[in-house]
Amino acid sequence: MKIIPGFILAAAFFAGLGFGTPASAQVRSYLIDLNSKTVTELGTLGGGGGPYDSGFNRINDAGQVAGWSSTAEGLRHAFITGPDGMGMRDLGTLGGTGFYDHSGASSINDAGQVAGWSYTAEGLHHAFVTGPDGMGMRDLGTLGGTGFYDHSGASSINDAGQVVGWSLAAGGGPSHAFITGPDGMGMRDLGTLGGTESSASSINDAGQVAGWSYTAEGLQHAFITGPDGMGMRDLGTLGGDHSDASGINGAGQAAGWSYTAGGAPHAFIIGPDGMGMRDLGTLGGSGGFDYSIAQGFNEAGQVVGYSPTVEGARHAFITGPDGTGMMDLNSLVDVRGGLVLTEATGINNVDQVIAIGVIPEPGTYAMFLAGLGLLAFMIRQRREAL
């Protein structure tokens, strides 16, 4: 059986492998307001002893944030905040206890409905959706997987409450992208680009879906669908063998990352309805630091993510509308106390960005970057092994 990418990431989070950071290097989540140029720490659900206590956050147009955070007991739970990132609230789990007392939010719509993943009372990894303002976590089930194969995860939700993500299929089959109807009802298999696996990353209000799938040749390619998830179309690459679409807006523009002909992963943007992949470049990194990854996208076509600078330090980036002009997010806001914004994970339509930042003690920042490099290597090795 192939390994689900989310499982590798979760293993890295829980085991501490992905971040290889001493406790003295504080890694936290921040809300960046580009209008006031302010940086506000989101806090945690009570955790605070570890080097990495919150992450993978998304933001809606009211400034409500959803993601995961550590609790006082050392658990990882999904959360939602009030407007402008204020007042973090624990969303709990689908019944998971002990080793399985973990959950994480992946997306939030403008009504405050949250989608993500949680362990169930049986220790299964299932997609969930909530009602407005994060109330009432509901299990979305799977595409028919049973026993060891009874796993799924949600990655995005639109304003109608349609949810997309991945699920293992009936009979122990590999993971496939799925879409639901409004309010998370009725999970449907989106199929693949001819290969064995696929996963959906984002959905717009028309129900167009973006993500990745293996082709018949065994390559991982970004895809986009038509409305309501119909008609998966291969978006190709920037000249390399693999690509992945991480976001889609109302115009059908997609953003993500792709390997170039030179073998470096670069962020990209695609025009309306998936036409014309364009390389967004980097923040100046070269050689072994020639990469950029897109993680968030808004209706104006602004892309956020991370990329190394000329000095090789990993920094959060943001572009202008339509993906133009990649800029270092640190240069646009009032960053104090040694804080370095290392990656941006989400952006809304009112100039608010969610970012991960680190306040390193002397000698620890390089170790932090080395840990991130190890995680990237693990993911790349996983893909090359398939």
N, C-alpha and C positions, 0 to 999 in steps of 0.2 A: 504493500500500500504506500502511496506517495504521502509525504508529510505536508500538512497544511501550513502555509506561511505564518498564519496567526499563532499556531502552536509554537513555532520557533521563537517568535517574538515574545510570547508569554513565558517561555522557558528562560529566555534571556532576562526578562524583568524579574521573575520570581527567584531565580538562582543568583542574580546579580552579575551574570556573565557579560551582559551586553554593555555595561557601563563601567566596569572595572575601576570605580572611582572611590577614593578614600572618603570616609565620612566627613572629612574637613572641607571637601568641595561641595558646596550647596547647589543642587540642581532643582529648580522650581519652575512653575508656570506663571506667566505674566499676561495681563491684558494691556495692549499697547493702543493708546488713543492718538491717532495721527493728527487730529484736529488740535488737541491741546499739547501734543508731544509729551504726554505723560506715560509712565510705566507703573502699573499697579500689580503687586503680587497677589495671586489668587488665594494663597494659603492652602491648607490641606483639611482632611476630615479628622484631624487629630494626630496624624503621624508627624514625624519630624526628626526621627533619629537616624534615618537612612539617607544616603546620598541622593536618592531620586524618589521624591514623594508624591509627584503628580505628573500627568502627561497625557499625550494624544488627545488634545482638546479641540472642540469645534465651537463655533459661535454663531448665533442668529442675529437678525437685524435689531433686536432689542438689547443686544449685548449679553444675552443669557449664554452661559458657557456650559458645555457638557464634556465629560472626559472620565478619567479615573484618578483616584487619590488613595494614599495610604491612611488607614484608620489608626487609632491609638493602640489597637491590638496587633498592628502590623499586617493587616489584611489590605487587599486592593479592591476598592468598591467604586462602582459608577456613581457620578454625582451630577447635579444640576445647580446652577446659581440663579440668583435673581438678575434683573437688568444691570448692565454695566459690570458684570462679574461679581456682584455683591451677594454674600450669604450663601455659602456652599452647603448643599443638602445631600445627604447619603441616600441613594436610591435602593440600597440593599442588594439582594440576589433573588434568583428563582428558587431558593430553598437550599442552596449549597451550604454545607457546614464543614467545620474542620479544615482539612487540606483543600476542600472545594469551596470555601467561603470567599469567592472572588467574583468580580464582575467588572465590566468596563463599558463606558458609553463611547460610541463612534460618531454620532451625528445628532443634530437637533434642528427642528424646523421652527418656523416663526410662531407657531402656537405653543412651542415649548415641548412638543412630543420628542422623546428621546429614543434612539435605537442603538443597540449594541449587543453585547454577549454576556452571558452569566452561566455559572455552573448550576445545575439543578440539584435537587435532593438526592438524586441517583448518581451524581458525579458526572453528568453529561454536559457538554459545552453547547449551549443553545442560544440562538438569536432571540432578542426580545424587543418589544416596543412598549412605550408607555402612553398614557393619555396626556392631554394638555398639561403644561407646567410640571411634567415629570411624574404625574400621579398614576399609580397602578401599573406595575411592571407585568407584562403578559408574554408568555412563552409562545414563540412563533413556530416551534417544532422544526421539522426537517423535510427534505424531499423524499422521505421514505426509508432513510437509514435506520437500522435496528442494531441493538447490542453495542458492540465496540464502534460501529459506524454511525451511531445516532448522534451526530454533531452538526452544528451550524453556527454561523455568526453573521450579524448585520453590520453593514458598513455605512449606509446612508439612508436618509428619509427626506421625502419632499413635503410640500405644504398640504398635500392631500392625504398624507400619512402612508403613501406607498413606500415600502422598504425594499432595499436590495442588499445582497451580500453573497455568501457562499453556503453550501450545504453538501454533505455526503449524500449520495443517492441510494436508492433501494438496492439491496443485494450486495452492499459493500463496495459500490462503485466509487470512482474518484469524485472529488468535489466539483460541483457545477455552480455557476452563477444562478441566482434566483431573483424574482421580483414578486411582490405581493400586490393585491388590490388596495384600495383606500383603507386607512386605519389598520394596515397590516394583515388584512384578511386574504386567505387563499394564495399560498406559495406556489409559484410556477417556475419550472426549469427553463432557463434561457439557452441551454445547449452550449455548443462550443464553435470554434472556427475550424473544426475538423479534427482536432486533437482530443486528448483525454480529459483535460481539466479546464475550468474557467472560474473566474471570480469577479463579481461586480463591485465597483468602488464608489460610484456616485450616480445620483438620479436627479433630473431636473423636474420642473412642475408639469411638463408635458409627458413625463414618463420615459424620456430618453435616458438610456443607461450607458455608462462608460465603465471600463474595467480592463481585464486581460484574459486571454485564452491561449491555450496551445493550439498551434496549427497542425495540419496533417503531417507536416515535416518535423514536428516536435519543437518548434520555436515558440517562444512566448511573445505574443503581439497584443498591443492595445486594440480595443474595439469600441465601437459606438453602435447603438441601436436606434431604430425609429421610435415614434411615440408608443407608450405602453410596452416598451421592451421588445418590439417586433423587429426582426430582420437584423441580426448581428453582422456588422461590417468591419473588416480588417483595416486598421489605420496605418499599418506598415511601421517603419522605423526611420531613424535618422541615418541609416546606412549600416547599422549593426544587426545583430540577430534577435535582440529582445527589446520589448517596450512595454509600458504599462500606463494606462490612463487613470489618473487619480481624481479628476474633477470634471464636471460638465455644467455649463450654465444654460440659461433659458434660450440663448441663441443657438444652442447646439455646439458651441465651442468647447473643446476638450483640452485639458492640460495634463501633463504627466512627465514621464522620463523615458528616454530611449538610449541604447548604446549607439554611439556614432561609428562611422567606418573605422575610426582609430581605436575603438574599444573602450571609450570613456562614456559613462552614463551622464547624459545632459537633460536638463529640463526642456520641455517643448510646449508649444501651444498650437492648436489647430483652429482653422477658421470655422465660420458657421456651418453647421451640419456636417462637421468632420472633414472639411476639405483643407488640404495643404498644411502638412506638419512643418513647423518652423523651430529651429534650434534657438533656445534662449541664452546659450552661452554659460559663463560662470562669473564669479566675482573677481576673477583674475588668477585663479589657481591654474597651475600647469604641472606637467610631469605626472607624478603620482597623486597630485591634488587637483587634477583636471576632472571635476565632476560637479554636477548640480542636480538636485532632486526637488520636483514640485510636489507640494503637499496640500495646498489650498487654493481656491479659485472663487471669484465672485462674478456678478452679472456684468460688470464693466470689462471683464477679461483680465483683471489684475491677478497675478500669480504670486504665491508665497511658498517658501521652502527653505533650503539651505545649500550652501556652496562654500568652498574654501576661498580665502582672500589670496592676494599675491604672496603674503607671508605664510600661507598654508594653514591658517587658523579657520576652523569651521564657523561661519556666521550665518544668521538668518538673512534671507533676501526678500525683497518685494519688487514687483515691476509696476510700471504705469499701465494704463488701459491697453487692452489688446496685447498684453505681454511685452510692451516696449520698455527698454531702459532698465535693466536689472540694477537694483541699488541695495547697498548694505543697510539693513533695517537699523542697525546700531547708529548710523550716521544721521538718522532722521528724527531721533527722539532724545530726551534728556536721560541718558543712562548714567547712573551714579554708583559709587561704592564698589567699583571693580566689576560690576555685572557685565557679562558678555551674553548677548542674545545669540544662541547657537543654532536655533531652527525655528521657523514659523510654521504652525500647523493649521491655521485657519484664518479666514478673512471674511468680514461681512460687507454689506453695501453702504455702510456709513463710516468707513475709514477706521474700523477697529480691527486689530490683529491679535491673535493668540500666539504666544511664543514661549519657547523653553529657553531658560537662561541659566548660566552657571556663574557662581562667585567663587573662583578658585583660590585656594591657599597657595603659597609659593611652591612651585614644582608639581602641582596636581593637575593643571590644565592639560599638559601634554599627555598625562595618563588618561584623562577623560577622553581626549580625542583618540587615543590608542584603543580604548574600549569600544568607542563607536566604530572605529575601523574594523575591529574584530567582528562586531555584529554584522557589518556590511559584507565582510568576507564570508561569514556563515551563510548568509542569505544567497550570495552569489554561488557558493559551492553547492548549495541545495539545488539551485536552478540548473547548474551544469551537470549535476548527477542524474537529472531526470531524462 
